[in-house]
Amino acid sequence: MNAESAPESPKKILVVDDNEIILKTISLKLQGAGFKVITALDGSEAVAAARKETPDLILLDITFPPDVSGMQWDGFRIMDWFHRLDQAKKIPIIIITSLEDAKNEERAATSGAVGFFHKPINHDNLLKVIRTTLADTNKPA
C-alpha cells in the first residue's frame, strides 16, 4: 500500500462544555461522523487538552461556573488562552452556547470564532460547518 492510498487519520475535535450530557451527546454525534473527540469540562482541562492533543478544531461553550479557586472562566477567556498557545493559536473555534445574546455572537466573531451555535444544537448544521471549516484549513495558503 503506498502513501497516497493510506486512509487519512480522523480529525481531532476538542469539545469544551461544563455539561456532561452535552459533552456526551456532541461526542457521540462527532464520533459517528468519523471524528476523534477529546472533551474538557473547564478552561484548565481545555488548555491542557489543546497542548497535549493539538486538535484540528475546538467546540467551545461560553458559560462556565467559577472553578474551585474562584477564577471565573468563560469561553472568551479560554479563547484568549488558546490564542496565546503556539499549539492552539491557529485552531478554528466554534462557539456553542445557550445564551441568546447578540453581543456574545458579535464578541465571538471579533475574538476569532469561525461559527456560533445556540443550544439545543442542530447537529446536521454543526457537522456541515465543521466539515467546511476543516476543508478550508486544509487548503494551502
C-alpha positions in Angstrom: 0.0 0.0 0.0 1.5 3.3 -1.0 1.2 6.5 1.0 -1.3 8.1 -1.4 -3.9 5.3 -0.7 -3.4 5.3 3.0 -6.5 6.4 4.8 -6.3 9.8 6.4 -6.3 9.7 10.2 -9.5 11.1 11.7 -9.6 14.8 12.5 -9.5 15.6 16.2 -12.1 17.9 17.8 -11.9 19.2 21.3 -15.3 19.8 22.9 -15.3 22.1 25.9 -18.5 22.3 28.0 -19.3 22.1 31.7 -22.4 20.0 31.0 -21.5 16.3 30.8 -24.7 15.4 28.9 -24.0 17.9 26.2 -20.4 16.7 26.0 -21.6 13.1 25.6 -24.3 14.0 23.0 -21.9 16.0 20.9 -19.1 13.4 21.3 -21.4 10.6 20.0 -22.5 12.7 17.0 -19.0 13.6 16.1 -17.6 10.1 16.6 -20.5 8.8 14.4 -19.4 11.2 11.7 -15.8 9.8 11.9 -14.1 12.3 14.1 -11.8 11.7 17.1 -13.2 13.5 20.1 -11.4 15.0 23.1 -13.5 16.5 25.9 -12.9 19.0 28.6 -15.2 20.3 31.4 -13.5 23.6 32.1 -10.8 26.0 31.0 -7.8 24.4 32.6 -8.7 21.0 31.2 -9.3 22.6 27.8 -5.9 24.3 27.7 -4.2 21.1 28.9 -6.0 19.0 26.2 -5.1 21.5 23.5 -1.5 21.4 24.5 -1.4 17.6 24.6 -3.6 16.7 21.7 -3.4 19.6 19.3 -6.9 19.3 18.0 -7.9 20.3 14.4 -11.0 22.2 15.7 -12.5 23.3 19.0 -16.1 23.5 20.0 -16.4 25.8 23.0 -19.2 26.8 25.3 -19.2 30.4 26.7 -20.6 29.9 30.2 -18.8 28.0 32.9 -19.2 28.1 36.7 -16.3 29.5 38.7 -13.7 26.9 39.4 -12.5 25.8 42.9 -10.1 28.7 43.2 -12.9 31.1 42.3 -11.4 32.0 39.0 -14.1 33.0 36.5 -13.6 31.1 33.3 -15.7 31.8 30.3 -15.4 30.9 26.7 -13.8 34.2 25.8 -11.1 33.8 28.5 -10.5 30.3 27.2 -10.3 31.6 23.6 -7.7 34.2 24.8 -5.6 31.3 26.3 -5.8 29.3 23.1 -4.7 32.3 21.1 -1.6 32.6 23.4 -0.6 28.9 22.9 1.6 28.2 20.0 0.0 24.8 19.6 -3.5 26.3 19.6 -3.4 29.8 18.2 -4.4 28.7 14.6 -7.1 26.1 15.6 -10.5 27.2 14.4 -13.1 27.6 17.2 -16.8 27.2 17.0 -18.9 28.6 19.9 -21.8 26.6 21.3 -24.0 28.4 23.9 -27.4 28.6 25.5 -27.1 32.4 25.7 -29.4 34.2 23.3 -27.4 37.4 23.3 -26.4 39.1 20.1 -23.5 40.8 21.9 -21.9 37.4 22.6 -22.2 36.4 19.0 -20.6 39.6 17.9 -17.9 39.2 20.6 -17.2 35.6 19.5 -16.8 36.8 15.9 -14.4 39.6 16.9 -12.5 37.1 19.1 -11.9 34.9 16.1 -14.6 32.2 16.3 -15.5 30.7 12.9 -19.0 29.8 13.9 -21.7 30.3 16.6 -24.4 27.8 17.6 -27.2 28.1 20.1 -28.3 25.2 22.2 -30.1 22.9 21.5 -27.7 22.4 18.6 -28.8 21.4 15.1 -26.2 18.6 14.7 -26.6 18.4 10.9 -25.8 22.1 10.6 -22.9 21.8 13.1 -21.4 18.9 11.1 -21.7 20.9 7.9 -19.8 23.9 9.4 -17.2 21.6 11.0 -16.5 19.9 7.6 -16.4 23.2 5.7 -14.1 24.7 8.3 -11.7 21.7 8.3 -11.7 21.6 4.5 -10.8 25.3 4.4 -8.0 24.9 6.9 -6.5 22.0 4.8 -6.2 24.2 1.7 -2.7 25.5 1.0 -2.4 29.2 1.8 
